[in-house]
Amino acid sequence: MVQFRLQTEVREILESMRVLKEKLNAAVQSLGRLQKTKVSLENDIAVKESSLDIDRRECIGLRKNVAIDPTRGGANFSMTLSGF
């Protein structure tokens, strides 16, 4: 009787180990996907920050010289290009 209970317990422990290994493998794969996503998002953020920096340095000054007239459907391009 004791031997039977020990054998049952060993089978249960082995099954638990198998299930835990499957969960570990799934978690490792999920971590890998998350790390790839993180790298991709960090790259996207760097590109956007660079674009915003270029916009600040190169375009804001031009936009300040463009008059917006909503009655004419947008920008009025009779702007002065001082400094050019």
N, CA, C and O atoms as CSV, one atom per row, in Angstrom:
chain,resi,resn,atom,element,x,y,z
A,1,MET,N,N,0.805,-1.183,0.000
A,1,MET,CA,C,0.000,0.000,0.000
A,1,MET,C,C,0.859,1.261,0.000
A,1,MET,O,O,0.583,2.170,-0.783
A,2,VAL,N,N,1.875,1.357,0.833
A,2,VAL,CA,C,2.762,2.510,0.893
A,2,VAL,C,C,3.504,2.656,-0.428
A,2,VAL,O,O,3.658,3.765,-0.940
A,3,GLN,N,N,3.959,1.546,-0.975
A,3,GLN,CA,C,4.695,1.587,-2.240
A,3,GLN,C,C,3.799,2.122,-3.360
A,3,GLN,O,O,4.256,2.895,-4.202
A,4,PHE,N,N,2.550,1.722,-3.375
A,4,PHE,CA,C,1.611,2.190,-4.385
A,4,PHE,C,C,1.418,3.704,-4.275
A,4,PHE,O,O,1.393,4.401,-5.289
A,5,ARG,N,N,1.283,4.211,-3.055
A,5,ARG,CA,C,1.116,5.657,-2.848
A,5,ARG,C,C,2.368,6.410,-3.288
A,5,ARG,O,O,2.263,7.480,-3.886
A,6,LEU,N,N,3.544,5.869,-3.003
A,6,LEU,CA,C,4.796,6.510,-3.430
A,6,LEU,C,C,4.889,6.535,-4.951
A,6,LEU,O,O,5.304,7.543,-5.525
A,7,GLN,N,N,4.514,5.452,-5.607
A,7,GLN,CA,C,4.544,5.404,-7.070
A,7,GLN,C,C,3.573,6.424,-7.670
A,7,GLN,O,O,3.884,7.091,-8.657
A,8,THR,N,N,2.406,6.531,-7.064
A,8,THR,CA,C,1.414,7.518,-7.520
A,8,THR,C,C,1.961,8.934,-7.343
A,8,THR,O,O,1.819,9.778,-8.228
A,9,GLU,N,N,2.576,9.180,-6.212
A,9,GLU,CA,C,3.147,10.500,-5.948
A,9,GLU,C,C,4.266,10.824,-6.934
A,9,GLU,O,O,4.372,11.958,-7.401
A,10,VAL,N,N,5.097,9.837,-7.250
A,10,VAL,CA,C,6.175,10.042,-8.229
A,10,VAL,C,C,5.576,10.391,-9.585
A,10,VAL,O,O,6.066,11.301,-10.253
A,11,ARG,N,N,4.519,9.683,-10.009
A,11,ARG,CA,C,3.863,9.988,-11.297
A,11,ARG,C,C,3.287,11.406,-11.293
A,11,ARG,O,O,3.391,12.129,-12.284
A,12,GLU,N,N,2.688,11.788,-10.184
A,12,GLU,CA,C,2.122,13.139,-10.076
A,12,GLU,C,C,3.215,14.200,-10.147
A,12,GLU,O,O,3.048,15.233,-10.796
A,13,ILE,N,N,4.323,13.940,-9.482
A,13,ILE,CA,C,5.449,14.887,-9.514
A,13,ILE,C,C,6.018,14.982,-10.926
A,13,ILE,O,O,6.322,16.077,-11.399
A,14,LEU,N,N,6.163,13.850,-11.595
A,14,LEU,CA,C,6.680,13.857,-12.974
A,14,LEU,C,C,5.730,14.608,-13.903
A,14,LEU,O,O,6.175,15.358,-14.772
A,15,GLU,N,N,4.436,14.411,-13.724
A,15,GLU,CA,C,3.452,15.126,-14.539
A,15,GLU,C,C,3.510,16.625,-14.244
A,15,GLU,O,O,3.437,17.444,-15.160
A,16,SER,N,N,3.638,16.978,-12.983
A,16,SER,CA,C,3.773,18.393,-12.621
A,16,SER,C,C,5.016,19.002,-13.247
A,16,SER,O,O,4.975,20.135,-13.726
A,17,MET,N,N,6.114,18.269,-13.251
A,17,MET,CA,C,7.357,18.760,-13.866
A,17,MET,C,C,7.165,18.957,-15.366
A,17,MET,O,O,7.651,19.939,-15.927
A,18,ARG,N,N,6.457,18.031,-16.025
A,18,ARG,CA,C,6.213,18.152,-17.466
A,18,ARG,C,C,5.383,19.413,-17.756
A,18,ARG,O,O,5.695,20.180,-18.666
A,19,VAL,N,N,4.325,19.607,-16.966
A,19,VAL,CA,C,3.461,20.775,-17.167
A,19,VAL,C,C,4.243,22.065,-16.917
A,19,VAL,O,O,4.113,23.030,-17.670
A,20,LEU,N,N,5.045,22.079,-15.869
A,20,LEU,CA,C,5.840,23.270,-15.561
A,20,LEU,C,C,6.863,23.558,-16.658
A,20,LEU,O,O,7.104,24.719,-16.989
A,21,LYS,N,N,7.468,22.511,-17.224
A,21,LYS,CA,C,8.420,22.712,-18.331
A,21,LYS,C,C,7.710,23.298,-19.542
A,21,LYS,O,O,8.259,24.169,-20.217
A,22,GLU,N,N,6.494,22.833,-19.828
A,22,GLU,CA,C,5.726,23.401,-20.942
A,22,GLU,C,C,5.435,24.875,-20.695
A,22,GLU,O,O,5.571,25.708,-21.591
A,23,LYS,N,N,5.031,25.181,-19.463
A,23,LYS,CA,C,4.745,26.585,-19.125
A,23,LYS,C,C,6.008,27.438,-19.209
A,23,LYS,O,O,5.959,28.584,-19.657
A,24,LEU,N,N,7.131,26.880,-18.780
A,24,LEU,CA,C,8.397,27.609,-18.872
A,24,LEU,C,C,8.747,27.882,-20.328
A,24,LEU,O,O,9.144,28.994,-20.674
A,25,ASN,N,N,8.601,26.874,-21.182
A,25,ASN,CA,C,8.895,27.063,-22.610
A,25,ASN,C,C,7.991,28.129,-23.214
A,25,ASN,O,O,8.449,28.969,-23.990
A,26,ALA,N,N,6.705,28.097,-22.859
A,26,ALA,CA,C,5.776,29.108,-23.367
A,26,ALA,C,C,6.174,30.504,-22.876
A,26,ALA,O,O,6.117,31.472,-23.633
A,27,ALA,N,N,6.573,30.599,-21.610
A,27,ALA,CA,C,6.979,31.887,-21.048
A,27,ALA,C,C,8.254,32.401,-21.716
A,27,ALA,O,O,8.380,33.598,-21.973
A,28,VAL,N,N,9.194,31.505,-21.995
A,28,VAL,CA,C,10.442,31.912,-22.660
A,28,VAL,C,C,10.137,32.419,-24.070
A,28,VAL,O,O,10.701,33.423,-24.505
A,29,GLN,N,N,9.250,31.729,-24.781
A,29,GLN,CA,C,8.879,32.183,-26.129
A,29,GLN,C,C,8.166,33.535,-26.066
A,29,GLN,O,O,8.417,34.413,-26.892
A,30,SER,N,N,7.290,33.696,-25.096
A,30,SER,CA,C,6.593,34.970,-24.925
A,30,SER,C,C,7.579,36.092,-24.615
A,30,SER,O,O,7.461,37.193,-25.153
A,31,LEU,N,N,8.539,35.816,-23.757
A,31,LEU,CA,C,9.564,36.803,-23.423
A,31,LEU,C,C,10.341,37.210,-24.669
A,31,LEU,O,O,10.609,38.394,-24.875
A,32,GLY,N,N,10.701,36.239,-25.498
A,32,GLY,CA,C,11.418,36.549,-26.737
A,32,GLY,C,C,10.614,37.468,-27.642
A,32,GLY,O,O,11.148,38.422,-28.206
A,33,ARG,N,N,9.303,37.170,-27.779
A,33,ARG,CA,C,8.449,38.029,-28.607
A,33,ARG,C,C,8.347,39.427,-28.007
A,33,ARG,O,O,8.399,40.423,-28.728
A,34,LEU,N,N,8.201,39.499,-26.681
A,34,LEU,CA,C,8.118,40.811,-26.024
A,34,LEU,C,C,9.398,41.617,-26.198
A,34,LEU,O,O,9.347,42.831,-26.399
A,35,GLN,N,N,10.547,40.948,-26.122
A,35,GLN,CA,C,11.819,41.658,-26.298
A,35,GLN,C,C,11.947,42.184,-27.725
A,35,GLN,O,O,12.433,43.296,-27.934
A,36,LYS,N,N,11.509,41.385,-28.719
A,36,LYS,CA,C,11.540,41.858,-30.109
A,36,LYS,C,C,10.608,43.051,-30.291
A,36,LYS,O,O,10.952,44.018,-30.971
A,37,THR,N,N,9.431,42.978,-29.682
A,37,THR,CA,C,8.486,44.087,-29.761
A,37,THR,C,C,9.067,45.334,-29.114
A,37,THR,O,O,8.920,46.438,-29.639
A,38,LYS,N,N,9.729,45.160,-27.975
A,38,LYS,CA,C,10.338,46.295,-27.277
A,38,LYS,C,C,11.383,46.967,-28.156
A,38,LYS,O,O,11.412,48.193,-28.262
A,39,VAL,N,N,12.243,46.168,-28.787
A,39,VAL,CA,C,13.275,46.722,-29.667
A,39,VAL,C,C,12.633,47.475,-30.827
A,39,VAL,O,O,13.076,48.563,-31.195
A,40,SER,N,N,11.595,46.890,-31.393
A,40,SER,CA,C,10.903,47.538,-32.508
A,40,SER,C,C,10.275,48.860,-32.074
A,40,SER,O,O,10.376,49.861,-32.784
A,41,LEU,N,N,9.628,48.864,-30.911
A,41,LEU,CA,C,9.018,50.091,-30.411
A,41,LEU,C,C,10.061,51.147,-30.072
A,41,LEU,O,O,9.847,52.331,-30.330
A,42,GLU,N,N,11.178,50.735,-29.500
A,42,GLU,CA,C,12.251,51.686,-29.201
A,42,GLU,C,C,12.794,52.297,-30.485
A,42,GLU,O,O,13.112,53.486,-30.527
A,43,ASN,N,N,12.901,51.481,-31.536
A,43,ASN,CA,C,13.358,51.999,-32.827
A,43,ASN,C,C,12.343,52.989,-33.394
A,43,ASN,O,O,12.719,54.051,-33.891
A,44,ASP,N,N,11.061,52.644,-33.318
A,44,ASP,CA,C,10.018,53.559,-33.792
A,44,ASP,C,C,10.070,54.885,-33.040
A,44,ASP,O,O,9.945,55.953,-33.640
A,45,ILE,N,N,10.253,54.811,-31.741
A,45,ILE,CA,C,10.328,56.035,-30.922
A,45,ILE,C,C,11.530,56.876,-31.335
A,45,ILE,O,O,11.426,58.099,-31.435
A,46,ALA,N,N,12.670,56.230,-31.576
A,46,ALA,CA,C,13.871,56.967,-31.984
A,46,ALA,C,C,13.641,57.673,-33.323
A,46,ALA,O,O,14.060,58.816,-33.503
A,47,VAL,N,N,12.979,56.996,-34.252
A,47,VAL,CA,C,12.689,57.603,-35.553
A,47,VAL,C,C,11.753,58.800,-35.376
A,47,VAL,O,O,11.966,59.855,-35.974
A,48,LYS,N,N,10.723,58.630,-34.555
A,48,LYS,CA,C,9.777,59.725,-34.325
A,48,LYS,C,C,10.460,60.913,-33.626
A,48,LYS,O,O,10.202,62.068,-33.967
A,49,GLU,N,N,11.325,60.625,-32.653
A,49,GLU,CA,C,12.050,61.705,-31.980
A,49,GLU,C,C,12.944,62.442,-32.967
A,49,GLU,O,O,13.042,63.668,-32.920
A,50,SER,N,N,13.587,61.712,-33.848
A,50,SER,CA,C,14.435,62.324,-34.867
A,50,SER,C,C,13.593,63.189,-35.809
A,50,SER,O,O,13.985,64.300,-36.164
A,51,SER,N,N,12.442,62.666,-36.205
A,51,SER,CA,C,11.549,63.430,-37.083
A,51,SER,C,C,11.080,64.708,-36.416
A,51,SER,O,O,11.041,65.766,-37.045
A,52,LEU,N,N,10.720,64.613,-35.131
A,52,LEU,CA,C,10.293,65.815,-34.398
A,52,LEU,C,C,11.430,66.821,-34.269
A,52,LEU,O,O,11.205,68.027,-34.371
A,53,ASP,N,N,12.636,66.340,-34.047
A,53,ASP,CA,C,13.791,67.224,-33.947
A,53,ASP,C,C,14.029,67.943,-35.277
A,53,ASP,O,O,14.267,69.150,-35.302
A,54,ILE,N,N,13.963,67.199,-36.372
A,54,ILE,CA,C,14.120,67.817,-37.700
A,54,ILE,C,C,13.026,68.845,-37.918
A,54,ILE,O,O,13.284,69.943,-38.412
A,55,ASP,N,N,11.786,68.482,-37.543
A,55,ASP,CA,C,10.659,69.395,-37.699
A,55,ASP,C,C,10.900,70.681,-36.910
A,55,ASP,O,O,10.660,71.778,-37.414
A,56,ARG,N,N,11.374,70.542,-35.674
A,56,ARG,CA,C,11.631,71.727,-34.842
A,56,ARG,C,C,12.713,72.607,-35.460
A,56,ARG,O,O,12.577,73.829,-35.510
A,57,ARG,N,N,13.786,71.977,-35.929
A,57,ARG,CA,C,14.918,72.742,-36.445
A,57,ARG,C,C,14.648,73.326,-37.823
A,57,ARG,O,O,15.085,74.440,-38.112
A,58,GLU,N,N,13.945,72.605,-38.671
A,58,GLU,CA,C,13.873,72.987,-40.079
A,58,GLU,C,C,12.516,73.543,-40.513
A,58,GLU,O,O,12.456,74.349,-41.441
A,59,CYS,N,N,11.432,73.132,-39.865
A,59,CYS,CA,C,10.111,73.443,-40.409
A,59,CYS,C,C,9.316,74.472,-39.617
A,59,CYS,O,O,8.518,75.205,-40.201
A,60,ILE,N,N,9.509,74.545,-38.332
A,60,ILE,CA,C,8.684,75.454,-37.522
A,60,ILE,C,C,8.855,76.898,-37.981
A,60,ILE,O,O,7.877,77.642,-38.050
A,61,GLY,N,N,10.056,77.293,-38.289
A,61,GLY,CA,C,10.274,78.655,-38.771
A,61,GLY,C,C,9.511,78.935,-40.050
A,61,GLY,O,O,8.965,80.024,-40.224
A,62,LEU,N,N,9.468,77.975,-40.932
A,62,LEU,CA,C,8.711,78.150,-42.171
A,62,LEU,C,C,7.219,78.234,-41.890
A,62,LEU,O,O,6.523,79.058,-42.484
A,63,ARG,N,N,6.725,77.397,-40.998
A,63,ARG,CA,C,5.301,77.394,-40.678
A,63,ARG,C,C,4.860,78.718,-40.053
A,63,ARG,O,O,3.732,79.165,-40.264
A,64,LYS,N,N,5.751,79.340,-39.288
A,64,LYS,CA,C,5.396,80.612,-38.657
A,64,LYS,C,C,5.142,81.690,-39.701
A,64,LYS,O,O,4.407,82.645,-39.449
A,65,ASN,N,N,5.750,81.538,-40.869
A,65,ASN,CA,C,5.602,82.531,-41.929
A,65,ASN,C,C,4.428,82.240,-42.857
A,65,ASN,O,O,4.149,83.034,-43.755
A,66,VAL,N,N,3.738,81.124,-42.661
A,66,VAL,CA,C,2.607,80.778,-43.522
A,66,VAL,C,C,1.326,81.158,-42.798
A,66,VAL,O,O,1.058,80.700,-41.687
A,67,ALA,N,N,0.549,81.996,-43.444
A,67,ALA,CA,C,-0.726,82.414,-42.855
A,67,ALA,C,C,-1.781,81.362,-43.187
A,67,ALA,O,O,-1.894,80.929,-44.334
A,68,ILE,N,N,-2.541,80.958,-42.193
A,68,ILE,CA,C,-3.607,79.980,-42.401
A,68,ILE,C,C,-4.924,80.740,-42.530
A,68,ILE,O,O,-5.312,81.501,-41.644
A,69,ASP,N,N,-5.593,80.515,-43.646
A,69,ASP,CA,C,-6.885,81.161,-43.899
A,69,ASP,C,C,-7.917,80.064,-44.149
A,69,ASP,O,O,-8.018,79.561,-45.268
A,70,PRO,N,N,-8.691,79.680,-43.117
A,70,PRO,CA,C,-9.648,78.585,-43.278
A,70,PRO,C,C,-10.731,78.876,-44.308
A,70,PRO,O,O,-11.317,77.944,-44.860
A,71,THR,N,N,-11.014,80.165,-44.582
A,71,THR,CA,C,-12.046,80.492,-45.569
A,71,THR,C,C,-11.570,80.202,-46.979
A,71,THR,O,O,-12.385,80.053,-47.890
A,72,ARG,N,N,-10.272,80.122,-47.169
A,72,ARG,CA,C,-9.712,79.838,-48.496
A,72,ARG,C,C,-9.288,78.388,-48.617
A,72,ARG,O,O,-8.677,77.998,-49.611
A,73,GLY,N,N,-9.608,77.584,-47.608
A,73,GLY,CA,C,-9.307,76.162,-47.702
A,73,GLY,C,C,-7.921,75.783,-47.248
A,73,GLY,O,O,-7.422,74.734,-47.656
A,74,GLY,N,N,-7.281,76.571,-46.438
A,74,GLY,CA,C,-5.979,76.163,-45.920
A,74,GLY,C,C,-4.984,77.295,-45.867
A,74,GLY,O,O,-5.302,78.419,-45.479
A,75,ALA,N,N,-3.773,76.968,-46.267
A,75,ALA,CA,C,-2.678,77.914,-46.123
A,75,ALA,C,C,-2.696,78.952,-47.226
A,75,ALA,O,O,-3.066,78.674,-48.367
A,76,ASN,N,N,-2.288,80.154,-46.857
A,76,ASN,CA,C,-2.096,81.233,-47.805
A,76,ASN,C,C,-0.607,81.280,-48.091
A,76,ASN,O,O,0.179,81.648,-47.218
A,77,PHE,N,N,-0.217,80.921,-49.273
A,77,PHE,CA,C,1.201,80.766,-49.569
A,77,PHE,C,C,1.860,82.045,-50.055
A,77,PHE,O,O,2.910,81.997,-50.697
A,78,SER,N,N,1.260,83.180,-49.758
A,78,SER,CA,C,1.926,84.438,-50.078
A,78,SER,C,C,2.752,84.838,-48.857
A,78,SER,O,O,2.508,85.866,-48.225
A,79,MET,N,N,3.711,84.014,-48.556
A,79,MET,CA,C,4.518,84.233,-47.352
A,79,MET,C,C,5.807,84.953,-47.718
A,79,MET,O,O,6.253,84.929,-48.865
A,80,THR,N,N,6.370,85.567,-46.754
A,80,THR,CA,C,7.659,86.202,-46.939
A,80,THR,C,C,8.754,85.208,-46.570
A,80,THR,O,O,8.671,84.530,-45.546
A,81,LEU,N,N,9.739,85.132,-47.382
A,81,LEU,CA,C,10.843,84.203,-47.121
A,81,LEU,C,C,12.063,84.983,-46.677
A,81,LEU,O,O,13.077,85.031,-47.372
A,82,SER,N,N,11.950,85.580,-45.534
A,82,SER,CA,C,13.083,86.349,-45.018
A,82,SER,C,C,14.182,85.391,-44.623
A,82,SER,O,O,13.914,84.335,-44.050
A,83,GLY,N,N,15.382,85.739,-44.917
A,83,GLY,CA,C,16.526,84.905,-44.570
A,83,GLY,C,C,16.931,83.954,-45.680
A,83,GLY,O,O,17.891,83.199,-45.529
A,84,PHE,N,N,16.211,83.981,-46.795
A,84,PHE,CA,C,16.572,83.105,-47.922
A,84,PHE,C,C,17.158,83.904,-49.046
A,84,PHE,O,O,17.522,83.341,-50.079
